[in-house]
Amino acid sequence: MTGSPAQAVVTPAYNTEAYLAETIRSVVPQLGPQDELVVMDDGSTDGTRALLAAAPARVRVLSQ
């Protein structure tokens, strides 16, 4: 195996529509080529899910 192992930044989300876009804009440019941002949505009822549906491919969404 060559190179650095992939890493993930994990962030919880529950009704975080007001802050999540800024989080994504901040974290994604800092990711390495094999890294990802994992957002764990805990049943949001605001626009969080819609925002995550439009997130870049490097953002993996886990929903409850």
PALUM-206084 format. One record per residue (C-alpha): residue in one letter; x, z, y. Coordinates in pm, whole numbers, plus 50000, padded with zeros to 5 digits. Each point is the difference from the previous one (the first is absolute). Layout:
! PALUM-206084
AXZY;...
! end
This chain:
! PALUM-206084
M500005000050000;T501364990950342;G499165011850349;S498105030350112;P496925011749812;A496654994250165;Q498545028750196;A496535007650125;V498775017450311;V496745017549913;T497445010250259;P496585015549951;A497044986150190;Y496555014450062;N498124985750297;T503294990250165;E498874967250154;A501195011350344;Y503585006049880;L500584978449694;A500844967150173;E502745017450198;T501325015949681;I500164966349825;R501694983550302;S502565027950004;V500825002649629;V499944964149870;P502894986950216;Q502185028549869;L499424991749633;G502734984649790;P499384967449812;Q498735017349686;D498195029050173;E496305004850068;L497605021650197;V497375016549779;V496865011850180;M497815023749802;D496484997550142;D497985030649909;G496514985650048;S500074991250368;T496664993150165;D501294984850326;G501774966350035;T503075010749802;R499124978649698;A499434968750210;L503325005450176;L501765003849665;A498374968349866;A501824980750273;A503335018149954;P503204980949916;A500874993449636;R502665027450007;V497265025950041;R498485011349671;V496675017750022;L498755025849753;S496385010150056;Q497915028149868;
! end
